[in-house]
Amino acid sequence: MLLAPGPVLDLIARRLTEAFATGLSWPMGLLGLAAIALYSLIALPVGLWTEFLVRQSVVSGRLSLGWDALRRFIAPALVEETIFRVMLLPHPAEGVAAGRWLLWSIVSLALFVLYHVVLDKTLYRKAGAGLSDPRFLLLAGWLVLVLTGAYRLTGSLWLVVLMHWIVVLVWVYGLGGWARLSRPSPGQKSSVSSL
């Protein structure tokens, strides 16, 4: 039968079901906070030292932070974690050997980095967002390692989505991301104010 799902689709459906069904708990929340702290210990000094991250606050009467934050929960956080963690990586319940899991983790990392380079060269080309900037790719790669570890330990899509979302919100609203993603056209006043 042509429309019958194949083994790959069955595997992806199983992974999605398991990852979506794995809820959050206090221990997972603490693990997530510890993982974000670990990420920050390296990302903040490196990002500030290389001047990819800059202290800023977003100031705009037109900006609806609530809707914008919700949009960033959906994309990039939910979309990217569903694809690059859940669909590509074996769920911990699958019992995949560590070596094979590591191999899939490397594939996931490489595709995540390539995806951001393609985004920068297509969707964000006019903004000059810097998503293919080696400094961004280094920080994004470090984030992937932290998120992959959290997913391996918990199997929860929701934990890695929340972690990813928090990192994106901090970057966009406090560390220069807004300016990179929404560069004003010539003659237009910037909505970003440096601290």
C-alpha positions as a Python dict, from the first residue, in 0.01 Angstrom:
ca = {
    (1, 'M'): (0, 0, 0),
    (2, 'L'): (152, 332, -109),
    (3, 'L'): (17, 545, 176),
    (4, 'A'): (113, 309, 460),
    (5, 'P'): (369, 469, 691),
    (6, 'G'): (710, 316, 664),
    (7, 'P'): (946, 223, 945),
    (8, 'V'): (1099, 572, 953),
    (9, 'L'): (761, 741, 994),
    (10, 'D'): (666, 488, 1262),
    (11, 'L'): (990, 562, 1448),
    (12, 'I'): (938, 940, 1426),
    (13, 'A'): (576, 904, 1544),
    (14, 'R'): (690, 694, 1841),
    (15, 'R'): (961, 947, 1930),
    (16, 'L'): (719, 1237, 1909),
    (17, 'T'): (464, 1055, 2124),
    (18, 'E'): (721, 968, 2391),
    (19, 'A'): (881, 1314, 2398),
    (20, 'F'): (550, 1503, 2405),
    (21, 'A'): (415, 1271, 2677),
    (22, 'T'): (718, 1314, 2903),
    (23, 'G'): (603, 1602, 3120),
    (24, 'L'): (799, 1830, 3346),
    (25, 'S'): (882, 1769, 3710),
    (26, 'W'): (1065, 1966, 3978),
    (27, 'P'): (1382, 1758, 3937),
    (28, 'M'): (1369, 1820, 3561),
    (29, 'G'): (1318, 2191, 3620),
    (30, 'L'): (1622, 2199, 3847),
    (31, 'L'): (1822, 2007, 3587),
    (32, 'G'): (1711, 2262, 3326),
    (33, 'L'): (1817, 2554, 3543),
    (34, 'A'): (2154, 2390, 3610),
    (35, 'A'): (2200, 2326, 3238),
    (36, 'I'): (2117, 2688, 3152),
    (37, 'A'): (2364, 2802, 3418),
    (38, 'L'): (2629, 2575, 3264),
    (39, 'Y'): (2551, 2713, 2919),
    (40, 'S'): (2572, 3070, 3054),
    (41, 'L'): (2908, 3011, 3223),
    (42, 'I'): (3065, 2967, 2882),
    (43, 'A'): (2830, 3150, 2643),
    (44, 'L'): (2817, 3484, 2825),
    (45, 'P'): (3192, 3540, 2865),
    (46, 'V'): (3267, 3415, 2513),
    (47, 'G'): (2980, 3610, 2356),
    (48, 'L'): (3064, 3933, 2537),
    (49, 'W'): (3440, 3898, 2480),
    (50, 'T'): (3391, 3839, 2105),
    (51, 'E'): (3133, 4121, 2098),
    (52, 'F'): (2867, 3901, 1942),
    (53, 'L'): (2658, 3958, 2254),
    (54, 'V'): (2605, 4317, 2363),
    (55, 'R'): (2409, 4444, 2661),
    (56, 'Q'): (2092, 4611, 2541),
    (57, 'S'): (1730, 4662, 2626),
    (58, 'V'): (1453, 4652, 2371),
    (59, 'V'): (1257, 4976, 2364),
    (60, 'S'): (959, 5016, 2132),
    (61, 'G'): (602, 5134, 2169),
    (62, 'R'): (504, 4913, 1876),
    (63, 'L'): (662, 4595, 2006),
    (64, 'S'): (420, 4353, 2170),
    (65, 'L'): (655, 4155, 2391),
    (66, 'G'): (387, 3901, 2483),
    (67, 'W'): (306, 3802, 2125),
    (68, 'D'): (666, 3822, 2017),
    (69, 'A'): (776, 3599, 2306),
    (70, 'L'): (499, 3349, 2225),
    (71, 'R'): (606, 3344, 1862),
    (72, 'R'): (962, 3271, 1969),
    (73, 'F'): (833, 2985, 2185),
    (74, 'I'): (682, 2829, 1873),
    (75, 'A'): (966, 2919, 1637),
    (76, 'P'): (1249, 2873, 1697),
    (77, 'A'): (1216, 2680, 2028),
    (78, 'L'): (933, 2430, 1970),
    (79, 'V'): (998, 2379, 1598),
    (80, 'E'): (1375, 2339, 1626),
    (81, 'E'): (1364, 2113, 1931),
    (82, 'T'): (1098, 1892, 1774),
    (83, 'I'): (1312, 1848, 1463),
    (84, 'F'): (1671, 1851, 1592),
    (85, 'R'): (1624, 1675, 1926),
    (86, 'V'): (1306, 1465, 1915),
    (87, 'M'): (1288, 1352, 1553),
    (88, 'L'): (1661, 1300, 1502),
    (89, 'L'): (1772, 1165, 1838),
    (90, 'P'): (1666, 834, 1987),
    (91, 'H'): (1434, 881, 2284),
    (92, 'P'): (1594, 747, 2604),
    (93, 'A'): (1315, 486, 2623),
    (94, 'E'): (1449, 331, 2301),
    (95, 'G'): (1753, 201, 2489),
    (96, 'V'): (1996, 289, 2210),
    (97, 'A'): (2362, 223, 2287),
    (98, 'A'): (2567, 528, 2388),
    (99, 'G'): (2794, 512, 2081),
    (100, 'R'): (2503, 512, 1839),
    (101, 'W'): (2333, 788, 2038),
    (102, 'L'): (2651, 996, 2020),
    (103, 'L'): (2665, 949, 1642),
    (104, 'W'): (2308, 1075, 1606),
    (105, 'S'): (2395, 1367, 1836),
    (106, 'I'): (2679, 1468, 1604),
    (107, 'V'): (2444, 1449, 1303),
    (108, 'S'): (2188, 1661, 1490),
    (109, 'L'): (2452, 1920, 1582),
    (110, 'A'): (2581, 1943, 1224),
    (111, 'L'): (2231, 1981, 1079),
    (112, 'F'): (2139, 2243, 1340),
    (113, 'V'): (2443, 2452, 1251),
    (114, 'L'): (2382, 2410, 876),
    (115, 'Y'): (2016, 2506, 922),
    (116, 'H'): (2118, 2837, 1083),
    (117, 'V'): (2367, 2911, 806),
    (118, 'V'): (2092, 2852, 548),
    (119, 'L'): (1849, 3073, 746),
    (120, 'D'): (2106, 3352, 753),
    (121, 'K'): (2166, 3327, 380),
    (122, 'T'): (1794, 3318, 292),
    (123, 'L'): (1526, 3436, 538),
    (124, 'Y'): (1751, 3673, 739),
    (125, 'R'): (1981, 3780, 455),
    (126, 'K'): (1859, 4141, 444),
    (127, 'A'): (1866, 4175, 822),
    (128, 'G'): (2231, 4070, 844),
    (129, 'A'): (2136, 3873, 1155),
    (130, 'G'): (2470, 3698, 1178),
    (131, 'L'): (2325, 3348, 1209),
    (132, 'S'): (2619, 3222, 1002),
    (133, 'D'): (2869, 3426, 1203),
    (134, 'P'): (3123, 3183, 1355),
    (135, 'R'): (3063, 3343, 1697),
    (136, 'F'): (2690, 3270, 1675),
    (137, 'L'): (2754, 2917, 1549),
    (138, 'L'): (2990, 2854, 1840),
    (139, 'L'): (2725, 2969, 2090),
    (140, 'A'): (2452, 2775, 1908),
    (141, 'G'): (2669, 2462, 1900),
    (142, 'W'): (2732, 2491, 2273),
    (143, 'L'): (2356, 2528, 2327),
    (144, 'V'): (2295, 2214, 2120),
    (145, 'L'): (2535, 2017, 2341),
    (146, 'V'): (2358, 2133, 2657),
    (147, 'L'): (2010, 2068, 2514),
    (148, 'T'): (2114, 1728, 2382),
    (149, 'G'): (2244, 1629, 2725),
    (150, 'A'): (1921, 1743, 2892),
    (151, 'Y'): (1715, 1551, 2637),
    (152, 'R'): (1927, 1238, 2681),
    (153, 'L'): (1874, 1253, 3058),
    (154, 'T'): (1501, 1331, 3056),
    (155, 'G'): (1344, 1249, 2720),
    (156, 'S'): (1124, 1557, 2764),
    (157, 'L'): (1056, 1779, 2466),
    (158, 'W'): (906, 2038, 2702),
    (159, 'L'): (1223, 2076, 2906),
    (160, 'V'): (1448, 2141, 2605),
    (161, 'V'): (1190, 2372, 2446),
    (162, 'L'): (1171, 2583, 2763),
    (163, 'M'): (1551, 2592, 2791),
    (164, 'H'): (1590, 2693, 2425),
    (165, 'W'): (1316, 2955, 2462),
    (166, 'I'): (1478, 3113, 2768),
    (167, 'V'): (1814, 3139, 2591),
    (168, 'V'): (1650, 3295, 2282),
    (169, 'L'): (1454, 3546, 2491),
    (170, 'V'): (1764, 3654, 2683),
    (171, 'W'): (1956, 3696, 2356),
    (172, 'V'): (1676, 3879, 2173),
    (173, 'Y'): (1567, 4113, 2452),
    (174, 'G'): (1886, 4163, 2649),
    (175, 'L'): (2199, 4071, 2455),
    (176, 'G'): (2175, 4217, 2106),
    (177, 'G'): (1956, 3967, 1925),
    (178, 'W'): (1675, 4213, 1856),
    (179, 'A'): (1912, 4448, 1673),
    (180, 'R'): (2055, 4161, 1470),
    (181, 'L'): (1717, 4014, 1373),
    (182, 'S'): (1546, 4344, 1293),
    (183, 'R'): (1807, 4574, 1146),
    (184, 'P'): (1645, 4899, 1036),
    (185, 'S'): (1650, 4993, 674),
    (186, 'P'): (1850, 5308, 583),
    (187, 'G'): (1683, 5617, 728),
    (188, 'Q'): (1469, 5419, 977),
    (189, 'K'): (1529, 5475, 1348),
    (190, 'S'): (1643, 5171, 1546),
    (191, 'S'): (1416, 5039, 1820),
    (192, 'V'): (1710, 4919, 2027),
    (193, 'S'): (1874, 5120, 2299),
    (194, 'S'): (2216, 5023, 2432),
    (195, 'L'): (2268, 5017, 2806),
}
